[in-house]
């Protein structure tokens, strides 16, 4: 997950250096990506815990919950930042 965040931040910085976006737009893009990444990790972790409780099959509940939680966190992060 953090590798994707770093990649996106570097890409925004590269776009700024190339003159495609302003410094302010680069900072805004980096901030959005960090917040979205943090929400995604938190919601994936919470989803894994809830999923394991609701689906008590070893690993299966955690995987399903993590996926659902991660998607929900990304969605909420995108909604909150727009």
ZIHUTA-V369899 format. One record per backbone hydrogen bond with DSSP energy under -1.0 kcal/mol. NH is the residue of the N-H (numbers start at 1). CO is the residue of the C=O. E is the energy in kcal/mol with one decimal. If there is no record, write none. Layout:
# ZIHUTA-V369899
[[NH/CO/E] [NH/CO/E]]
This chain:
# ZIHUTA-V369899
[[5/1/-1.6] [6/2/-2.7] [7/3/-2.3] [8/4/-2.5] [9/5/-2.3] [10/6/-2.6] [11/7/-2.4] [12/8/-2.2] [13/9/-2.3] [14/10/-2.7] [15/11/-2.4] [16/12/-1.9] [17/13/-2.5] [18/14/-2.0] [19/16/-1.4] [20/15/-2.5] [26/22/-2.2] [27/23/-2.6] [28/24/-2.4] [29/25/-2.4] [30/26/-2.3] [31/27/-2.6] [32/28/-2.5] [33/29/-2.1] [34/30/-2.2] [35/31/-2.3] [36/32/-2.8] [37/33/-2.3] [38/34/-2.4] [39/35/-2.5] [40/36/-2.2] [41/37/-2.3] [42/38/-2.4] [43/39/-2.7] [44/40/-2.3] [45/41/-2.2] [46/42/-2.4] [47/43/-2.7] [48/44/-2.4] [49/45/-2.0] [50/46/-2.6] [51/47/-3.2] [52/48/-2.1] [53/49/-1.5] [54/50/-2.6] [55/51/-2.9] [60/58/-1.8] [61/57/-1.6] [63/59/-2.6] [64/60/-2.6] [65/61/-2.6] [66/62/-2.3] [67/63/-2.3] [68/64/-2.5] [69/65/-2.9] [70/66/-2.6] [71/67/-2.3] [72/68/-2.3] [73/69/-2.6] [74/70/-2.3] [75/71/-2.4] [76/72/-2.8] [77/73/-2.5] [78/74/-2.4] [79/75/-2.3] [80/76/-2.8] [81/77/-1.7] [82/79/-1.0]]
